[in-house]
Amino acid sequence: MFSMREKLLCLRVRAQGVSRVAFEGAMGAGAGEEGLEDAEVELYLNQGLAAQARRSVSRGDYQAVLSVLAMLRHVTNIQPEYDRLLTNCQTSIRAKFAAIINMLQETCVKALEGFVDSVKSDGERALPKDGTVHQLTSNALIFTEQLLDFAPTLAPILQRDTSLTNALTNLPRNLDATFHAKALLGAYVKRVLVNLGLALVSRSETYSDTTLRAIFRLNNYNYILKTLLNSELLNLVSLIEPQCDKLYNDQIMEQKRLYSQSWSRVLHYLVNHDDVPLSVVQAGKLRDKDRQLIKEKFAGFNKEIEEMSRVQRSYSIPDRELRESLKRDNMEYILPKHQAFHDKYVNVAFTKNTEKYIKYSPADVSSMVDKFFDVAA
């Protein structure tokens, strides 16, 4: 059964330049009224609709190719019936049908190639100031996910690209048609993902804030991986790249590591080899330079944690699971170090203005970290 969408796309048709009388003559006297009506409806695609889709693709509206694929799938499915009905037709009529199929396929070829090119060039768009998922990433994943419904229809189109067919060389020979179609689509999706990754890395280099750069890449890699996992896309790409999910997980871990370096300025004051010896602190025999060093440590820590809190509240991590995971990593990384620092000096008489220097308890720091990535905090 064909969907209403496909019928609307394909069945509002009539022969151009071929009269009903001529058509009856071409079909022969045995065609019958019912067969003739079916042939009139099913034979001639609305070429205007196909041409309109082609123009949309040329303007960069790659979503239009989905309509073309729906038309092409319908025509391919009913081609045996066309062949039977057109057996006694004039050669020009049969050629017209073949030309329409070819036009649809060529439109798909140009659209698929153009989409990959657009992924490369659309990376030039302005980067999000908060490091969230780039529109390019969501568009690319939405488009490729929509192609899943058309794997068999896309197979003869993708087969034309030798670089895609070469990607299948490591697969078993004599693949059945369904598996072969999925593998070809998997090779195409991999191409999209590779170019998307290159575009994201290239564009993110323009972030002057290296921490925001890591957040941006982390958001995008996480979005890509989750979309792959929650759809059939990962299964397809894994036919060509079995390590696909591991590659993205490795990238995510690397960006988390780079992000953790944002704590270096804070850690400078919490963990320092020039620290006041514990024996001196416990004995209460602080020299003036010891007191000054402790004051500088607390003052520096206060300044850096306040600045870090201000900046990182403006970062966006839209995926709740990733956001909470990063907060948890932050707490596990910084809170024990701050706790040890705080406990070491909290009861030491290094100043008369304790509140000025010991501004934040471990609970306060935990609360500050919990408000990272929250513009409303």
C-alpha positions as CSV (number, residue, x, y, z in Angstrom):
1,M,0.0,0.0,0.0
2,F,1.2,3.5,-0.8
3,S,0.9,6.4,1.6
4,M,-1.4,9.2,0.9
5,R,1.6,11.5,0.6
6,E,3.1,9.4,-2.1
7,K,-0.2,9.1,-4.0
8,L,-0.6,12.9,-3.9
9,L,3.0,13.2,-5.1
10,C,2.6,10.7,-7.9
11,L,-1.0,10.3,-9.0
12,R,-2.0,13.8,-10.0
13,V,-0.9,13.2,-13.5
14,R,-1.8,13.3,-17.2
15,A,0.2,12.8,-20.3
16,Q,1.6,16.0,-21.9
17,G,1.1,16.1,-25.6
18,V,-0.5,12.6,-25.7
19,S,-4.3,12.7,-26.2
20,R,-6.6,10.1,-24.7
21,V,-7.4,8.8,-28.2
22,A,-3.7,8.4,-29.1
23,F,-3.1,6.7,-25.8
24,E,-6.0,4.2,-26.4
25,G,-4.5,3.5,-29.8
26,A,-1.1,2.9,-28.3
27,M,-2.5,0.6,-25.7
28,G,-4.5,-1.4,-28.1
29,A,-8.1,-2.3,-28.1
30,G,-7.8,-4.9,-25.4
31,A,-6.6,-2.4,-22.8
32,G,-10.1,-1.8,-21.4
33,E,-11.5,1.3,-19.7
34,E,-10.3,0.4,-16.2
35,G,-6.8,-0.5,-17.4
36,L,-6.7,2.8,-19.4
37,E,-7.8,4.9,-16.4
38,D,-5.1,3.2,-14.2
39,A,-2.5,3.7,-16.9
40,E,-3.4,7.4,-17.2
41,V,-3.2,7.9,-13.5
42,E,-0.1,5.7,-12.9
43,L,1.9,6.3,-16.0
44,Y,2.7,10.0,-16.2
45,L,4.2,11.6,-13.1
46,N,3.6,15.2,-12.6
47,Q,6.8,16.5,-14.1
48,G,6.1,20.0,-12.8
49,L,6.3,18.6,-9.2
50,A,9.6,16.9,-9.9
51,A,11.0,20.0,-11.6
52,Q,9.9,22.1,-8.6
53,A,11.7,19.7,-6.3
54,R,14.8,19.9,-8.4
55,R,14.8,23.7,-8.3
56,S,14.4,23.6,-4.5
57,V,17.5,21.4,-4.3
58,S,19.5,23.7,-6.5
59,R,18.6,26.5,-4.0
60,G,20.0,24.5,-1.1
61,D,16.6,23.1,0.2
62,Y,17.8,19.6,0.6
63,Q,14.7,18.5,2.4
64,A,13.0,18.6,-1.0
65,V,14.9,15.5,-2.0
66,L,12.7,13.5,0.4
67,S,9.7,14.2,-1.8
68,V,11.7,13.1,-4.8
69,L,12.7,9.9,-3.0
70,A,9.1,9.2,-2.2
71,M,8.1,9.7,-5.8
72,L,11.0,7.5,-7.0
73,R,10.2,4.8,-4.5
74,H,6.6,4.7,-5.7
75,V,7.6,4.6,-9.3
76,T,10.1,1.8,-8.7
77,N,7.6,-0.3,-6.8
78,I,5.0,-0.1,-9.6
79,Q,7.5,-0.3,-12.5
80,P,6.6,-3.9,-13.4
81,E,3.0,-2.9,-13.9
82,Y,4.1,0.1,-16.0
83,D,6.2,-2.3,-18.1
84,R,3.2,-4.5,-18.7
85,L,0.9,-1.6,-19.6
86,L,3.4,0.0,-21.8
87,T,4.3,-3.1,-23.8
88,N,2.4,-2.0,-26.9
89,C,3.0,1.7,-26.4
90,Q,5.0,3.9,-28.7
91,T,8.7,4.0,-28.0
92,S,8.5,7.7,-27.2
93,I,6.0,7.1,-24.4
94,R,8.2,4.4,-22.8
95,A,11.3,6.6,-23.2
96,K,9.4,9.5,-21.5
97,F,8.8,7.2,-18.5
98,A,12.5,6.2,-18.4
99,A,13.5,9.9,-18.7
100,I,11.4,10.8,-15.7
101,I,13.0,8.1,-13.5
102,N,16.4,9.3,-14.7
103,M,15.6,12.9,-13.8
104,L,14.5,11.9,-10.3
105,Q,17.7,9.9,-9.8
106,E,19.9,12.7,-11.0
107,T,18.1,15.1,-8.7
108,C,18.8,12.8,-5.8
109,V,22.5,12.5,-6.8
110,K,22.9,16.3,-6.9
111,A,21.0,16.7,-3.6
112,L,23.1,14.2,-1.7
113,E,26.4,15.6,-3.1
114,G,25.2,19.1,-2.4
115,F,24.2,18.3,1.2
116,V,27.7,17.0,2.0
117,D,29.1,20.3,0.5
118,S,26.7,22.3,2.6
119,V,27.9,20.6,5.7
120,K,31.4,21.7,4.9
121,S,30.4,25.3,4.1
122,D,27.6,25.8,6.7
123,G,30.3,25.5,9.3
124,E,31.1,29.1,8.5
125,R,27.9,30.2,10.3
126,A,28.3,32.1,13.6
127,L,29.1,29.9,16.5
128,P,26.7,29.9,19.5
129,K,28.0,32.1,22.3
130,D,27.1,29.6,25.0
131,G,28.7,26.6,23.3
132,T,25.4,24.7,22.7
133,V,24.8,22.3,19.8
134,H,25.3,24.0,16.5
135,Q,22.4,24.2,14.1
136,L,24.5,22.5,11.5
137,T,24.8,19.4,13.7
138,S,21.1,19.0,14.3
139,N,20.3,19.7,10.7
140,A,22.8,17.1,9.5
141,L,21.5,14.4,11.9
142,I,17.8,15.1,11.1
143,F,18.4,14.9,7.4
144,T,20.4,11.6,7.5
145,E,17.9,10.1,9.9
146,Q,15.1,10.8,7.4
147,L,17.0,9.0,4.7
148,L,16.6,5.7,6.7
149,D,13.2,5.2,5.2
150,F,14.6,5.2,1.7
151,A,17.6,2.8,1.8
152,P,16.4,0.5,-1.0
153,T,15.5,3.5,-3.2
154,L,18.8,5.1,-2.6
155,A,20.9,2.0,-3.3
156,P,21.1,2.4,-7.1
157,I,21.8,6.1,-6.7
158,L,24.6,5.6,-4.1
159,Q,26.0,2.8,-6.2
160,R,27.1,5.3,-8.8
161,D,29.7,6.7,-6.3
162,T,32.8,4.6,-6.4
163,S,34.1,5.9,-3.2
164,L,31.0,4.6,-1.4
165,T,31.1,1.2,-3.1
166,N,34.8,1.0,-2.3
167,A,33.9,1.4,1.4
168,L,32.1,-1.9,1.2
169,T,35.1,-3.9,0.1
170,N,35.7,-5.4,3.6
171,L,32.2,-6.7,3.8
172,P,31.3,-10.3,2.8
173,R,30.6,-10.9,-0.8
174,N,27.2,-11.9,-2.2
175,L,25.3,-9.6,0.2
176,D,21.6,-9.7,-0.1
177,A,20.0,-6.6,-1.6
178,T,18.7,-5.2,1.7
179,F,22.0,-5.5,3.5
180,H,23.8,-4.0,0.5
181,A,21.5,-1.0,0.5
182,K,21.9,-0.4,4.2
183,A,25.7,-0.6,3.8
184,L,25.7,1.9,1.0
185,L,23.6,4.3,3.1
186,G,25.9,3.7,6.1
187,A,28.9,4.7,3.9
188,Y,27.1,7.9,2.9
189,V,26.1,8.8,6.5
190,K,29.7,8.2,7.5
191,R,30.8,10.7,4.9
192,V,28.4,13.2,6.3
193,L,29.6,12.6,9.8
194,V,33.3,12.9,8.8
195,N,32.7,16.3,7.1
196,L,30.5,17.5,10.0
197,G,33.3,16.6,12.5
198,L,35.9,18.5,10.4
199,A,33.6,21.5,10.1
200,L,33.0,21.6,13.9
201,V,36.6,21.4,14.8
202,S,37.6,24.0,12.3
203,R,35.0,26.5,13.3
204,S,35.5,26.0,17.0
205,E,39.1,27.0,16.7
206,T,37.8,30.6,16.5
207,Y,36.6,30.5,20.1
208,S,39.2,32.5,22.1
209,D,38.0,30.8,25.3
210,T,39.5,27.3,25.2
211,T,37.1,26.1,27.9
212,L,34.1,27.2,25.8
213,R,35.7,25.5,22.8
214,A,35.8,22.2,24.8
215,I,32.1,22.7,25.9
216,F,31.0,23.3,22.3
217,R,32.8,20.2,21.0
218,L,31.5,18.1,23.9
219,N,27.9,19.2,23.3
220,N,28.1,18.4,19.6
221,Y,29.9,15.0,19.9
222,N,27.4,14.0,22.6
223,Y,24.4,15.1,20.4
224,I,25.8,13.1,17.5
225,L,26.4,10.0,19.5
226,K,23.0,10.0,21.2
227,T,21.3,10.5,17.9
228,L,23.1,7.6,16.4
229,L,22.4,5.4,19.4
230,N,18.7,6.3,19.5
231,S,18.1,5.6,15.8
232,E,19.1,3.0,13.2
233,L,21.9,5.2,12.0
234,L,24.5,3.7,14.3
235,N,23.8,0.2,13.0
236,L,24.2,1.4,9.4
237,V,27.4,3.3,10.0
238,S,28.8,0.4,12.1
239,L,28.7,-1.7,8.9
240,I,31.4,0.5,7.5
241,E,33.0,1.8,10.8
242,P,32.6,-0.8,13.5
243,Q,34.3,1.5,16.1
244,C,32.0,4.4,15.4
245,D,30.5,4.7,18.9
246,K,33.9,4.2,20.5
247,L,35.4,7.0,18.4
248,Y,32.7,9.4,19.6
249,N,33.0,8.2,23.2
250,D,36.8,8.8,23.0
251,Q,36.2,12.3,21.7
252,I,33.7,13.0,24.5
253,M,36.2,11.9,27.1
254,E,39.0,14.0,25.5
255,Q,36.8,17.1,25.6
256,K,35.9,16.5,29.2
257,R,39.7,16.2,30.0
258,L,40.3,19.5,28.2
259,Y,37.4,21.1,30.0
260,S,38.8,20.0,33.4
261,Q,41.9,22.2,32.7
262,S,39.6,25.2,33.3
263,W,40.2,24.5,37.0
264,S,44.0,25.1,36.8
265,R,43.8,28.7,38.0
266,V,41.7,27.7,41.0
267,L,44.0,24.7,41.7
268,H,47.0,27.0,41.7
269,Y,45.8,28.3,45.1
270,L,44.6,25.1,46.6
271,V,47.5,22.9,45.7
272,N,50.9,24.6,45.7
273,H,54.4,23.3,46.6
274,D,55.2,26.7,48.2
275,D,52.5,26.0,50.8
276,V,53.1,26.8,54.5
277,P,54.4,23.5,56.2
278,L,51.7,21.7,58.2
279,S,54.1,21.5,61.1
280,V,54.3,25.3,61.2
281,V,50.5,25.6,61.0
282,Q,49.9,23.1,63.8
283,A,52.5,24.7,66.0
284,G,50.8,28.1,65.5
285,K,54.2,29.7,64.8
286,L,53.3,31.6,61.7
287,R,55.7,34.2,60.4
288,D,54.5,37.4,58.7
289,K,55.4,36.0,55.3
290,D,53.4,32.8,56.2
291,R,50.3,34.9,57.1
292,Q,50.7,36.9,53.9
293,L,51.0,33.7,51.8
294,I,47.8,32.3,53.3
295,K,46.0,35.5,52.7
296,E,47.1,35.5,49.1
297,K,45.9,31.9,48.7
298,F,42.4,32.7,50.0
299,A,42.2,35.9,48.1
300,G,43.3,34.3,44.8
301,F,41.0,31.3,45.3
302,N,38.0,33.6,46.0
303,K,38.7,35.7,42.9
304,E,39.1,32.7,40.6
305,I,36.2,30.7,41.8
306,E,33.9,33.7,41.5
307,E,35.1,34.4,38.0
308,M,34.8,30.8,37.0
309,S,31.3,30.6,38.5
310,R,30.2,33.8,36.6
311,V,31.6,32.5,33.3
312,Q,30.4,28.9,33.4
313,R,26.9,29.8,34.4
314,S,26.7,31.3,30.9
315,Y,27.8,28.0,29.2
316,S,25.0,25.8,27.9
317,I,24.8,22.0,28.1
318,P,21.3,21.2,26.9
319,D,21.5,17.5,27.5
320,R,20.5,16.9,31.1
321,E,22.5,13.7,31.5
322,L,25.7,15.2,30.2
323,R,25.2,18.4,32.3
324,E,24.7,16.5,35.5
325,S,27.6,14.2,34.7
326,L,30.0,17.2,34.2
327,K,28.8,18.8,37.4
328,R,29.5,15.6,39.2
329,D,32.9,15.3,37.7
330,N,33.6,18.9,38.8
331,M,32.6,18.2,42.4
332,E,34.6,15.0,42.6
333,Y,37.6,16.9,41.2
334,I,37.6,20.1,43.1
335,L,35.7,19.6,46.4
336,P,38.1,17.2,48.1
337,K,41.0,19.6,47.3
338,H,39.1,22.6,48.6
339,Q,38.0,20.7,51.7
340,A,41.6,19.8,52.5
341,F,42.7,23.5,51.9
342,H,39.8,24.8,54.0
343,D,40.3,22.4,56.9
344,K,44.0,23.2,57.0
345,Y,43.5,26.9,57.6
346,V,40.0,27.5,58.9
347,N,41.2,27.5,62.6
348,V,44.5,29.2,61.9
349,A,44.9,32.8,63.2
350,F,46.4,34.3,60.0
351,T,44.2,37.3,59.9
352,K,41.8,39.5,62.0
353,N,39.4,39.6,59.0
354,T,38.5,36.0,58.7
355,E,35.3,36.6,56.7
356,K,37.2,38.6,54.1
357,Y,39.4,35.6,53.3
358,I,37.5,32.5,54.2
359,K,34.4,33.5,52.2
360,Y,33.4,30.1,51.0
361,S,32.8,26.9,52.9
362,P,33.0,23.5,51.1
363,A,29.2,23.6,51.0
364,D,29.3,27.1,49.4
365,V,31.7,25.9,46.7
366,S,29.5,22.8,46.1
367,S,26.5,25.1,45.6
368,M,28.4,27.3,43.2
369,V,29.5,24.3,41.1
370,D,26.0,23.0,41.0
371,K,24.9,26.2,39.3
372,F,27.3,25.9,36.4
373,F,25.7,25.8,33.0
374,D,22.6,27.5,34.3
375,V,22.0,31.0,32.9
376,A,19.1,31.5,35.4
377,A,21.3,30.7,38.4
